[in-house]
Structures are given as structure tokens and as C-alpha cells.
């Protein structure tokens, strides 16, 4: 990736998360990135294409970070599912936490036919499937059910923390997740 394209993605990601996607115009993005519209459109055919790439990169970066944490610190499958919310809490409490792009984007683009909404919905499903895979590897009988429960806790707590940092939502979601996971492992 070219350094200028990467710079535009970094700036757009920050502006979309801090100001909102619809509230951030291309003029603002290029001004903050120190470039021109012509350069932006050289790398992205439209603002929609830029938004989609920001969402994809943000989710890939988060998923890579989470995978690294899980694989580095947990060797057994049951440990991975049990430590899952420890890492989510660590991420939410980090200074770098800016929320989850697919949650924000789906709120700003509620029409289910919109490509941005569709990507957001797909990313939510894929993250739930990732949790389901962790649960399957830990030999949990109702892995899909647990994955749905944990993804609801994740999305709700992240949304609450996006709205008000330090709300305590992640702490209580982690407690609820522990109860659900312990019950599923014993069941």
C-alpha cells in the first residue's frame, strides 16, 4: 500500500470514528490528510469505497490483534474462550479504543440494501462465527448459542463504552460472559 493511501485511510478512520461517517466530508479528509481530492480519488473511486475500505481494515486490524492475544496467551481451546472477554476488556480500556466500525456504520447506514450496511452486517456475522469457532474448539455443545450470547454482550458493551467511556459496561459484560461460558463448558 502506498504511504499516501495509508495516510488517507488513517485520517478517514479517525474522522469517521470521532465525527461520524456522514458528518465527515471528503474536503475535511483531504485537508487533514494534507492531500487533494484528486489524490483521494486516485486511490478510492468514491467516498463509499473509502468507507468500505476503512471498515475492512479496521475489522482486520482488530481481528489480527485479538487472534494474536488468544494464540499467544492461551494454548488450550477452553482457555481461549474463557480468556476472550479478558482481551475485549483490555482493548476497550486501552487509549486506542475508538469503538467498532461495523456497529457505528450500521447505525449511520440503516438501509439494509446499502453496501455499507451490508458489510457491517457481514462483519458482525463473521465475528459471531469466530466466537462460535472458539466455542466449537472448546467442545461446547451449543457453540452457536453461546456465540450469539457472547456477541450480544460484546456489541452491547462496546456500544455502551463508545457512548460513555468508563461506563462499566465491559466489566459487567465480562462477568456475564464468564457465567455463560462456565455454564456452557460444564453443560
C-alpha positions in Angstrom: 0.0 0.0 0.0 1.3 3.4 -0.8 2.1 5.7 2.1 -0.3 8.3 0.9 -3.2 5.8 0.6 -2.4 4.6 4.1 -2.4 8.2 5.4 -5.8 8.8 3.9 -7.1 5.6 5.5 -5.7 6.5 8.9 -7.2 10.0 8.7 -10.5 8.8 7.5 -10.7 6.1 10.2 -10.0 8.7 12.9 -12.5 11.2 11.5 -15.2 8.7 10.9 -14.9 7.4 14.5 -14.7 10.9 16.1 -17.0 12.9 13.9 -19.2 10.3 12.3 -19.2 9.0 8.8 -21.9 11.1 7.3 -20.7 14.2 9.1 -17.2 13.9 7.6 -16.9 15.2 4.1 -14.2 14.4 1.5 -13.0 18.1 1.9 -12.3 17.5 5.6 -10.5 14.2 4.9 -8.1 15.6 2.3 -7.5 18.8 4.4 -6.5 16.7 7.5 -4.5 14.2 5.4 -2.7 17.1 3.7 -3.6 15.9 0.2 -6.0 16.7 -2.6 -9.4 15.3 -3.8 -7.7 14.2 -7.0 -5.2 12.1 -4.9 -8.0 10.7 -2.7 -10.0 9.7 -5.8 -6.8 8.2 -7.4 -7.0 5.6 -4.6 -10.7 5.4 -3.9 -13.4 5.8 -6.6 -15.9 7.3 -4.2 -16.4 8.1 -0.5 -18.4 4.9 -0.2 -15.4 2.9 -1.4 -13.3 4.7 1.2 -15.8 3.9 3.9 -15.9 0.2 2.9 -12.1 0.0 2.9 -11.9 1.8 6.3 -14.4 -0.8 7.7 -12.5 -3.7 6.3 -9.1 -2.5 7.5 -10.4 -1.7 11.0 -12.0 -5.1 11.4 -8.9 -6.9 10.1 -6.7 -5.0 12.4 -8.9 -5.7 15.4 -9.3 -9.4 14.5 -5.5 -9.8 14.0 -4.8 -8.2 17.4 -7.4 -10.5 19.1 -6.1 -13.6 17.3 -2.6 -12.8 18.4 -3.6 -12.3 22.0 -5.6 -15.6 22.1 -2.9 -17.6 20.4 0.0 -16.2 22.3 -1.5 -16.4 25.8 -3.9 -19.4 25.6 -2.8 -22.8 24.4 -5.9 -24.9 25.2 -9.2 -24.3 23.3 -11.2 -23.9 26.6 -8.7 -21.3 27.8 -9.2 -19.2 24.6 -13.0 -19.0 25.1 -12.5 -18.3 28.8 -10.0 -15.5 28.1 -11.9 -14.0 25.2 -13.5 -11.3 27.3 -10.3 -10.5 29.2 -8.8 -9.3 25.9 -12.0 -7.5 24.9 -11.9 -5.7 28.2 -8.2 -4.9 27.7 -9.0 -3.5 24.3 -12.0 -1.4 25.4 -9.9 0.1 28.3 -6.9 0.9 26.1 -6.4 4.6 25.0 -6.6 3.4 21.4 -10.2 2.2 21.7 -12.4 4.0 19.2 -15.2 1.5 19.1 -16.3 -1.0 16.4 -16.7 0.3 12.9 -19.5 -2.1 11.9 -21.6 -1.0 14.9 -21.2 2.7 14.1 -21.6 2.2 10.3 -24.8 0.2 10.6 -26.3 2.9 12.7 -25.4 5.6 10.2 -26.5 3.5 7.2 -29.6 1.7 8.4 -30.9 0.7 4.9 -30.3 -3.0 4.5 -29.7 -2.5 0.8 -26.8 -0.1 1.3 -23.4 -1.7 0.7 -22.0 -0.1 3.9 -24.8 -1.6 6.0 -24.3 -5.0 4.2 -20.6 -5.0 5.0 -21.3 -4.1 8.6 -23.9 -6.9 8.9 -21.4 -9.3 7.3 -18.6 -8.3 9.8 -21.0 -8.8 12.7 -21.9 -12.3 11.5 -18.3 -13.2 10.9 -17.3 -12.1 14.3 -20.1 -14.2 15.8 -18.8 -17.1 13.7 -15.3 -16.5 15.1 -16.7 -16.8 18.6 -18.6 -19.9 17.6 -15.4 -21.5 16.2 -13.7 -20.8 19.6 -16.7 -22.4 21.3 -16.6 -25.4 19.0 -12.9 -25.9 19.6 -13.6 -25.9 23.3 -16.2 -28.7 22.7 -19.2 -26.6 23.9 -22.4 -28.4 22.8 -24.4 -25.3 21.8 -21.5 -23.4 20.4 -23.7 -21.3 18.1 -26.0 -20.4 21.0 -23.1 -19.3 23.2 -21.6 -17.4 20.2 -24.8 -15.4 19.8 -25.0 -14.7 23.6 -21.3 -13.5 23.7 -21.6 -11.4 20.6 -24.7 -9.7 22.0 -22.7 -9.0 25.2 -19.7 -7.8 23.1 -21.7 -5.5 20.9 -23.8 -4.1 23.7 -20.9 -3.4 26.0 -18.8 -1.8 23.2 -21.8 0.4 22.2 -22.2 1.5 25.8 -18.4 2.2 26.1 -18.5 4.1 22.8 -21.3 6.3 24.2 -19.6 6.8 27.6 -16.0 5.7 28.2 -15.7 4.0 31.6 -19.4 3.2 31.9 -18.6 -0.1 33.5 -20.5 -1.9 30.7 -17.5 -4.0 29.7 -16.8 -5.1 33.3 -20.3 -6.4 33.7 -20.4 -7.9 30.2 -17.2 -9.8 31.2 -18.9 -11.1 34.4 -22.0 -12.2 32.4 -19.8 -13.8 29.8 -17.9 -15.8 32.5 -21.2 -17.2 33.8 -22.3 -18.1 30.3 -19.0 -19.7 29.4 -18.6 -21.6 32.6 -22.2 -22.9 32.3 -21.6 -24.0 28.7 -18.3 -25.8 29.5 -20.0 -27.7 32.3 -23.1 -28.4 30.3 
